[in-house]
Each structure stands twice: as structure tokens, then as C-alpha cells.
Amino acid sequence: MTSMSELAINECRAEVRAACRRPIEDDALDTMFGWMRPQFQKILDRTDGSNRWASHAQNVRESGRHVGALADFFAHHYGNEVVGIEELTSAMKLIRADCTVRAERVPLAFAYCTGAPVDSHLAEEFLRALVPAPELIACAS
């Protein structure tokens, strides 16, 4: 029987592929999901894993779509026809930064991407400078 974490990874993998217009190297995807697999297992391979995935799935799949779109963007920027580990790593830096910045107000946001071995500090600074604080958005509405 397939574990809940593997089902979730397979869903996210499909989202990454669907959002990317270029072909993605399988080995590169395997590497990227290898970084995150321990966290997926820790969070989802429990007795309440299916309930947790039902609660988390929409946001995690959306992050997968962002990874795919950003990886495609970086492949275009680098002039590559195929997305490899370099493009996925660049995309993960931005997604990890988003997870880190959002975790300041929504702790769950950081839970799935802690294992990615990327330095997202510059991207975090960029996001904090670019995106207004949620309180400021609410006041402007």
C-alpha cells in the first residue's frame, strides 16, 4: 500500500510538471522531492495523515505549481530547453523564502520545505521588501 506521504509527493510532482511548460528531468525532480520527503513522511505518515493532507493539500499543491512555473521561468532565463536541478533549485529558493516569510504569520507554511538545502536569505529579504505586511493590506482594503 502506498503511504500518505508518497501519495502527496506524487500529487505535488504532477503539479510541478503541469505548471512547467518545458520538460523536466526526472532525476532532478527525484532530487528535489528527496529533499522534502522526510518532512512529508514526518507530517503525513501518521494515523491522522489523511486528515492532515486533506487540510494541507491545497496550499502544498499550490506551492508545487509555483515551483513548476518558476523552474520554467529560470529555464527560459538561463536559455535551457529542459528544466534540470539548477532551475528547480532556483525555484526552491523562492518557494523556501515564501514559506519562511509566510511562516512568520502562518507556522504551517514552513513545515514542508524545511529540508530543501537552499540558501533563501536574499529571496526572503526581497519578498519582505516587495510584499506589504498582511496588516497593511487589511488596512488598505
C-alpha positions in Angstrom: 0.0 0.0 0.0 1.3 3.5 -0.9 2.0 5.7 2.1 0.2 9.1 2.5 3.5 10.9 2.0 4.1 9.2 -1.3 0.6 10.0 -2.5 1.1 13.6 -1.5 4.5 13.7 -3.2 3.0 12.2 -6.4 0.3 14.9 -6.4 2.9 17.6 -5.9 5.1 16.2 -8.6 2.2 16.2 -11.0 1.5 19.9 -10.1 5.2 20.8 -10.8 5.1 19.1 -14.2 1.7 20.7 -15.1 2.9 24.2 -14.3 6.1 23.9 -16.2 5.9 24.3 -20.0 9.3 22.7 -20.6 10.2 19.0 -20.0 11.7 18.4 -16.5 14.5 15.9 -16.0 13.2 13.0 -13.8 16.4 12.8 -11.9 16.2 16.5 -11.0 12.6 16.0 -9.7 13.7 13.0 -7.8 16.4 15.0 -6.1 14.1 17.9 -5.2 11.5 15.7 -3.8 14.2 13.7 -2.0 15.0 16.9 -0.1 11.4 17.2 1.1 10.5 13.5 1.5 11.5 13.3 5.2 9.2 16.2 6.1 6.3 14.8 4.1 6.8 11.4 5.9 7.0 13.1 9.3 3.8 15.1 8.8 1.7 12.6 6.8 2.8 9.0 7.6 0.8 9.0 10.9 -2.6 7.7 11.9 -4.1 11.2 11.1 -2.1 11.6 7.9 -5.1 11.6 5.6 -6.8 14.3 7.6 -3.7 16.3 7.7 -3.3 16.0 3.9 -6.9 17.0 3.4 -6.2 20.1 5.4 -2.8 20.9 3.8 -3.1 19.7 0.3 -4.4 22.8 -1.4 -1.6 25.0 -0.2 1.1 22.4 -0.8 -0.1 21.7 -4.3 -0.2 25.4 -5.0 3.4 25.7 -3.9 4.1 22.8 -6.3 2.5 24.8 -9.1 4.7 27.8 -8.2 7.8 25.6 -8.3 6.9 24.4 -11.8 6.2 27.9 -13.1 9.3 29.4 -11.5 11.5 26.5 -12.8 10.2 27.2 -16.3 10.9 30.9 -15.8 14.5 30.1 -14.8 15.0 27.7 -17.7 13.9 30.5 -20.0 16.2 32.9 -18.2 19.2 30.5 -18.5 18.3 29.7 -22.1 17.6 26.0 -21.4 15.1 23.9 -23.2 14.9 21.3 -20.4 14.4 22.0 -16.7 17.1 20.4 -14.5 18.3 20.7 -11.0 19.7 24.2 -11.4 16.3 25.6 -12.4 14.5 23.6 -9.7 17.0 24.8 -7.1 16.5 28.4 -8.1 12.7 27.9 -7.9 13.0 26.3 -4.5 15.0 29.3 -3.2 12.0 31.5 -3.9 9.5 29.0 -2.6 11.5 28.4 0.6 11.7 32.2 1.0 7.9 32.4 0.6 7.4 29.6 3.1 9.8 31.2 5.6 8.2 34.7 5.3 4.6 33.3 5.4 5.6 31.2 8.4 6.0 34.4 10.4 2.2 34.6 10.4 1.1 31.0 9.4 3.5 28.5 11.0 2.3 25.6 8.9 3.7 27.3 5.8 7.3 26.3 6.6 6.5 22.7 7.5 7.0 21.0 4.2 10.0 22.8 2.8 12.5 22.8 5.7 14.6 20.0 4.1 15.4 21.9 0.9 19.2 22.6 1.1 19.0 26.1 -0.4 20.0 29.5 0.9 16.9 31.6 0.7 18.0 34.6 2.7 18.4 37.0 -0.2 15.0 35.9 -1.6 13.4 36.4 1.9 14.8 39.9 2.0 13.4 40.5 -1.5 9.9 39.3 -0.5 9.8 41.3 2.7 10.7 44.4 0.8 8.3 43.7 -2.1 5.2 42.3 -0.3 3.5 44.5 2.2 2.7 43.1 5.6 -0.8 41.5 5.9 -1.9 44.1 8.4 -1.1 46.8 5.9 -3.1 45.1 3.2 -6.1 44.7 5.5 -5.9 48.4 6.4 -5.9 49.5 2.7 -9.0 47.4 1.9 
